[in-house]
């Protein structure tokens, strides 16, 4: 009688995996239990052998036996309730609760998003804690690449959220397609317009060394669309300091005094609500304003008419899914179905925001 493929797979043992990978049985065991005592090269050989042989260890029984606690380190800028990073934080917490039965624990490490030294210090703390995996938004590009290279050398998988960098080793990404979101923003801003002489791009003043620029890809998508469709349009950057709210009105007063003909306003991060009160207090006929993300304050600005369109996503979902994917990989040795997992770009107006 013929033996089915499924029955054959059930008879595959850890010894078969070791032979296929060219390593010892102990090495396979350490990879399966994520003990962190295996080189990245050997660990990959073992994972490849597991995939080739379709080996299915009884991982749940193994987890109960070893009682291994897999720590997932999640890096985030410090925030207050209701901010974008707070929503991302909520997703990390939800994701951690969902995988706690697998012996996984989420630990959140926070830093000052305007201080690259604060980020570097937190990265050192994370490395010292020897996590099973890491989730992070890459706010500081070069500093993040230095950090992720260390993670890679240590055999620690990592997942990007919010935006991603072009590096070889990230396990997965959850967030908007940032370039396409900027392209979409330009389309929505200029739809049915014959002429767009000037666009005001409201930007946040960040670290003094300019190492943080998280909206660069979104701006690139926006600029490319404008260059294609309105090559003579002038894009003017206006910088505001979110930590000095009293100065925002002064900055906008000066800008609109110099450019009274500006009718198109965009902000590529989640804080269009910072300028909404000023725009509402200084209405201009035909003005179009586009922002990102469904923060409560942004939704209020949309409802009031100060903002024309919000491009939103389910923020908590990206961070909770990132945690779940990393735990599946670390604990259950399950490869992500996709490497780049793009969140839906939802277009909200005052007419459809009520039930979002």
C-alpha positions as CSV (number, residue, x, y, z in Angstrom):
1,X,0.0,0.0,0.0
2,X,1.3,3.5,-0.9
3,X,2.1,5.9,1.8
4,X,0.7,9.4,1.4
5,X,3.0,12.5,1.4
6,X,1.2,13.6,4.6
7,X,2.0,10.4,6.3
8,X,5.6,10.6,5.2
9,X,5.9,14.1,6.6
10,X,4.6,12.9,10.0
11,X,7.4,10.3,10.1
12,X,10.1,13.0,9.6
13,X,12.2,13.5,12.7
14,X,14.5,16.1,14.1
15,X,17.4,13.9,13.0
16,X,16.2,14.0,9.4
17,X,16.2,17.8,9.6
18,X,19.7,17.8,11.1
19,X,21.1,15.6,8.3
20,X,19.4,17.8,5.6
21,X,20.9,21.0,7.1
22,X,24.3,19.4,7.8
23,X,24.2,20.4,11.5
24,X,23.8,18.6,14.8
25,X,20.5,17.5,16.4
26,X,21.3,20.0,19.2
27,X,21.6,22.8,16.7
28,X,18.2,22.0,15.3
29,X,16.7,21.8,18.8
30,X,18.1,25.3,19.6
31,X,16.7,26.8,16.5
32,X,13.3,25.2,17.2
33,X,13.3,26.6,20.7
34,X,14.9,30.0,19.7
35,X,17.7,29.7,22.3
36,X,19.8,32.2,20.5
37,X,23.0,30.1,20.5
38,X,23.1,29.4,16.8
39,X,24.8,31.5,14.0
40,X,22.4,33.2,11.6
41,X,23.9,31.0,8.7
42,X,23.2,27.7,10.6
43,X,19.8,28.9,11.7
44,X,18.8,29.6,8.1
45,X,20.1,26.2,7.0
46,X,17.9,24.6,9.6
47,X,14.8,26.6,8.6
48,X,15.4,25.8,5.0
49,X,15.6,22.1,5.8
50,X,12.4,22.4,7.8
51,X,10.7,23.9,4.8
52,X,12.2,21.4,2.3
53,X,11.1,18.4,4.4
54,X,7.8,20.0,5.5
55,X,8.7,19.1,9.1
56,X,6.0,19.7,11.6
57,X,7.2,19.5,15.1
58,X,4.7,19.5,18.0
59,X,5.5,23.1,18.8
60,X,2.7,23.7,21.2
61,X,3.8,20.7,23.4
62,X,7.3,22.0,23.1
63,X,6.4,25.4,24.3
64,X,4.6,24.0,27.4
65,X,7.6,21.8,28.1
66,X,10.3,24.5,27.9
67,X,8.1,27.4,29.2
68,X,10.3,29.7,27.0
69,X,9.3,33.4,27.2
70,X,9.8,35.0,23.8
71,X,10.2,38.7,24.2
72,X,9.2,40.9,21.3
73,X,10.7,44.4,21.6
74,X,8.6,47.1,20.1
75,X,10.3,50.5,19.6
76,X,8.1,53.6,19.6
77,X,8.4,57.4,20.0
78,X,6.9,58.6,23.2
79,X,3.4,60.0,22.8
80,X,0.2,61.1,24.6
81,X,-3.2,59.6,24.4
82,X,-4.9,60.1,21.0
83,X,-1.7,60.7,19.0
84,X,-0.7,58.5,16.0
85,X,2.1,56.7,17.9
86,X,-0.4,56.0,20.8
87,X,-2.6,54.2,18.3
88,X,0.3,52.2,17.1
89,X,1.2,51.5,20.8
90,X,-2.4,50.2,21.3
91,X,-1.9,47.8,18.5
92,X,1.3,46.4,20.0
93,X,-0.6,45.8,23.3
94,X,-3.4,44.1,21.5
95,X,-1.0,42.0,19.5
96,X,0.8,41.0,22.7
97,X,-2.4,39.9,24.4
98,X,-3.3,37.8,21.3
99,X,0.0,35.8,21.4
100,X,0.5,35.5,25.1
101,X,-0.7,31.9,25.0
102,X,2.3,31.1,22.8
103,X,4.7,32.2,25.5
104,X,5.4,35.5,23.9
105,X,5.6,38.9,25.6
106,X,5.6,42.4,24.1
107,X,7.9,44.9,25.7
108,X,7.6,48.5,24.5
109,X,10.7,50.7,24.5
110,X,10.0,54.4,24.0
111,X,12.3,57.3,22.9
112,X,12.2,61.0,22.0
113,X,11.3,61.2,18.3
114,X,13.2,64.5,18.0
115,X,16.4,63.2,19.5
116,X,18.5,60.6,17.6
117,X,20.6,60.1,20.7
118,X,17.5,59.0,22.6
119,X,16.8,56.5,19.8
120,X,20.4,55.2,19.9
121,X,20.2,54.7,23.7
122,X,17.0,52.7,23.4
123,X,18.5,50.6,20.6
124,X,21.3,49.7,23.0
125,X,18.8,48.7,25.7
126,X,17.0,46.5,23.2
127,X,20.1,44.7,22.1
128,X,21.2,44.2,25.7
129,X,17.8,42.6,26.5
130,X,18.4,39.9,23.9
131,X,14.9,39.9,22.4
132,X,13.5,37.1,20.2
133,X,12.3,39.7,17.7
134,X,11.9,43.5,17.1
135,X,9.2,45.7,15.6
136,X,10.0,49.3,14.8
137,X,9.2,52.4,12.7
138,X,12.4,53.6,11.0
139,X,12.2,57.3,11.9
140,X,16.0,57.8,11.8
141,X,17.1,56.2,8.6
142,X,20.9,55.8,9.1
143,X,20.6,55.1,12.8
144,X,18.0,52.5,12.1
145,X,20.1,50.7,9.5
146,X,23.0,50.5,12.0
147,X,20.6,49.0,14.5
148,X,19.0,46.5,12.2
149,X,22.4,45.4,10.9
150,X,23.3,44.5,14.5
151,X,20.0,42.7,14.8
152,X,20.7,40.7,11.7
153,X,24.2,39.7,12.8
154,X,22.7,38.5,16.1
155,X,20.1,36.5,14.3
156,X,17.2,38.6,15.6
157,X,14.4,39.0,13.1
158,X,12.7,42.4,12.8
159,X,9.6,43.9,11.2
160,X,9.0,47.5,10.1
161,X,5.7,49.4,10.8
162,X,4.5,52.8,9.6
163,X,7.2,53.0,6.8
164,X,10.1,50.8,5.7
165,X,13.7,51.1,4.5
166,X,15.2,49.4,1.5
167,X,17.4,46.8,3.3
168,X,17.9,43.1,2.6
169,X,17.0,41.6,5.9
170,X,13.7,42.8,7.3
171,X,11.2,40.0,7.8
172,X,8.1,41.9,7.0
173,X,6.5,45.4,6.7
174,X,3.0,46.5,7.8
175,X,1.9,50.0,6.8
176,X,0.7,52.2,3.9
177,X,2.5,52.1,0.6
178,X,4.1,55.4,1.4
179,X,5.1,56.5,-2.1
180,X,1.7,55.6,-3.5
181,X,0.0,57.4,-0.6
182,X,1.8,60.6,-1.6
183,X,0.8,60.1,-5.2
184,X,-2.8,59.6,-4.2
185,X,-2.7,62.7,-2.0
186,X,-1.6,64.8,-5.0
187,X,-4.4,63.3,-7.1
188,X,-7.1,64.0,-4.5
189,X,-5.8,67.6,-3.9
190,X,-5.8,68.6,-7.5
191,X,-8.7,66.5,-8.9
192,X,-10.7,68.4,-11.5
193,X,-8.4,71.4,-11.3
194,X,-7.2,73.2,-14.4
195,X,-4.4,75.1,-12.7
196,X,-2.5,74.7,-9.4
197,X,-0.1,77.6,-9.1
198,X,1.1,76.9,-5.5
199,X,0.9,74.2,-2.9
200,X,1.7,74.7,0.8
201,X,3.3,71.6,2.4
202,X,3.1,72.0,6.1
203,X,6.0,70.1,7.7
204,X,7.2,69.4,11.3
205,X,10.5,70.8,12.5
206,X,12.4,67.7,13.7
207,X,15.8,67.0,15.1
208,X,18.5,69.6,14.5
209,X,20.8,67.1,12.7
210,X,18.0,66.3,10.2
211,X,18.5,62.6,10.7
212,X,14.7,62.0,10.9
213,X,12.6,62.4,7.8
214,X,9.8,59.8,8.0
215,X,7.6,61.3,5.3
216,X,10.3,61.5,2.6
217,X,8.8,58.7,0.4
218,X,5.3,60.2,0.7
219,X,6.6,63.6,-0.4
220,X,8.4,61.9,-3.3
221,X,5.2,60.4,-4.5
222,X,3.4,63.7,-4.2
223,X,6.1,65.6,-6.0
224,X,6.2,63.1,-8.9
225,X,2.5,63.4,-9.5
226,X,2.7,67.2,-9.4
227,X,5.6,67.2,-11.8
228,X,3.7,65.0,-14.2
229,X,0.4,66.8,-14.1
230,X,1.2,70.3,-13.0
231,X,4.9,70.9,-13.9
232,X,4.6,74.7,-13.3
233,X,3.2,74.4,-9.9
234,X,5.3,75.7,-7.0
235,X,5.6,73.6,-3.9
236,X,6.4,75.6,-0.8
237,X,7.5,74.0,2.5
238,X,6.2,75.6,5.7
239,X,7.8,74.3,8.9
240,X,6.0,74.4,12.3
241,X,7.1,73.3,15.7
242,X,4.5,71.0,17.3
243,X,5.9,71.7,20.8
244,X,5.3,75.5,20.4
245,X,1.6,75.7,19.5
246,X,1.5,79.5,20.1
247,X,4.0,80.0,17.3
248,X,2.1,78.0,14.7
249,X,-0.4,80.8,14.1
250,X,2.5,83.3,13.8
251,X,4.2,81.2,11.2
252,X,1.1,80.7,9.2
253,X,0.3,84.5,9.4
254,X,3.7,85.3,7.9
255,X,3.3,82.6,5.2
256,X,-0.2,83.5,4.0
257,X,0.7,87.2,4.1
258,X,3.5,86.4,1.6
259,X,1.4,84.0,-0.4
260,X,-2.2,85.1,-0.2
261,X,-3.1,83.2,-3.3
262,X,-2.4,79.7,-1.9
263,X,-5.5,77.5,-2.1
264,X,-3.9,74.0,-1.7
265,X,-2.6,72.8,1.6
266,X,-1.2,69.3,2.6
267,X,0.4,67.7,5.6
268,X,2.0,64.3,5.1
269,X,2.1,63.2,8.8
270,X,-0.8,62.6,11.2
271,X,-1.0,66.2,12.6
272,X,-3.1,68.2,10.2
273,X,-5.1,69.1,13.4
274,X,-2.3,71.4,14.4
275,X,-3.1,73.9,11.6
276,X,-6.9,73.2,11.4
277,X,-7.9,75.8,14.0
278,X,-6.0,78.5,12.0
279,X,-7.4,77.5,8.7
280,X,-10.9,77.4,10.1
281,X,-10.4,80.9,11.7
282,X,-9.1,82.2,8.3
283,X,-11.5,80.7,5.7
284,X,-10.7,81.1,2.0
285,X,-13.2,80.1,-0.7
286,X,-12.1,77.1,-2.8
287,X,-9.3,76.1,-0.4
288,X,-8.4,72.3,-0.4
289,X,-6.7,70.7,2.6
290,X,-5.6,67.1,2.9
291,X,-4.1,65.3,5.8
292,X,-3.4,61.7,7.0
293,X,-4.8,59.4,9.7
294,X,-8.0,59.2,11.6
295,X,-7.0,60.7,14.9
296,X,-9.9,62.1,16.8
297,X,-8.7,65.7,16.4
298,X,-8.2,65.1,12.6
299,X,-11.7,63.7,12.4
300,X,-13.1,66.8,14.2
301,X,-11.3,69.0,11.7
302,X,-12.7,67.0,8.8
303,X,-16.2,67.3,10.2
304,X,-15.9,71.1,10.7
305,X,-14.7,71.6,7.1
306,X,-11.3,72.8,8.0
307,X,-9.9,69.7,6.3
308,X,-11.2,68.5,3.0
309,X,-10.0,64.9,2.9
310,X,-8.2,62.5,5.2
311,X,-6.2,59.5,3.9
312,X,-6.6,57.0,6.7
313,X,-5.6,53.4,7.6
314,X,-6.5,51.1,10.5
315,X,-3.4,52.1,12.5
316,X,-3.8,49.6,15.3
317,X,-4.1,46.8,12.8
318,X,-0.6,47.3,11.3
319,X,1.1,47.0,14.7
320,X,-0.9,44.1,16.0
321,X,-0.4,42.2,12.8
322,X,3.3,42.9,12.9
323,X,3.5,41.4,16.4
324,X,1.5,38.3,15.3
325,X,3.7,37.8,12.2
326,X,6.9,38.0,14.2
327,X,5.6,35.6,16.9
328,X,4.5,33.1,14.2
329,X,8.0,33.2,12.8
330,X,9.9,33.1,16.0
331,X,7.8,30.6,17.9
332,X,6.0,28.5,15.3
333,X,8.7,29.0,12.5
334,X,6.0,30.1,10.1
335,X,7.2,32.3,7.3
336,X,5.1,35.5,6.5
337,X,2.7,35.0,3.7
338,X,3.9,38.3,2.2
339,X,6.9,40.4,3.0
340,X,5.3,43.8,2.3
341,X,1.8,44.0,3.8
342,X,0.2,47.2,2.7
343,X,-2.7,48.6,4.6
344,X,-5.8,49.9,2.8
345,X,-5.7,53.6,2.0
346,X,-9.1,54.8,3.0
347,X,-10.4,58.2,1.7
348,X,-12.5,60.0,4.3
349,X,-14.6,63.1,3.8
350,X,-17.2,64.8,6.0
351,X,-19.8,62.7,4.1
352,X,-18.5,59.2,4.9
353,X,-16.5,59.6,8.2
354,X,-19.4,58.9,10.6
355,X,-19.1,55.1,10.6
356,X,-15.4,54.7,10.1
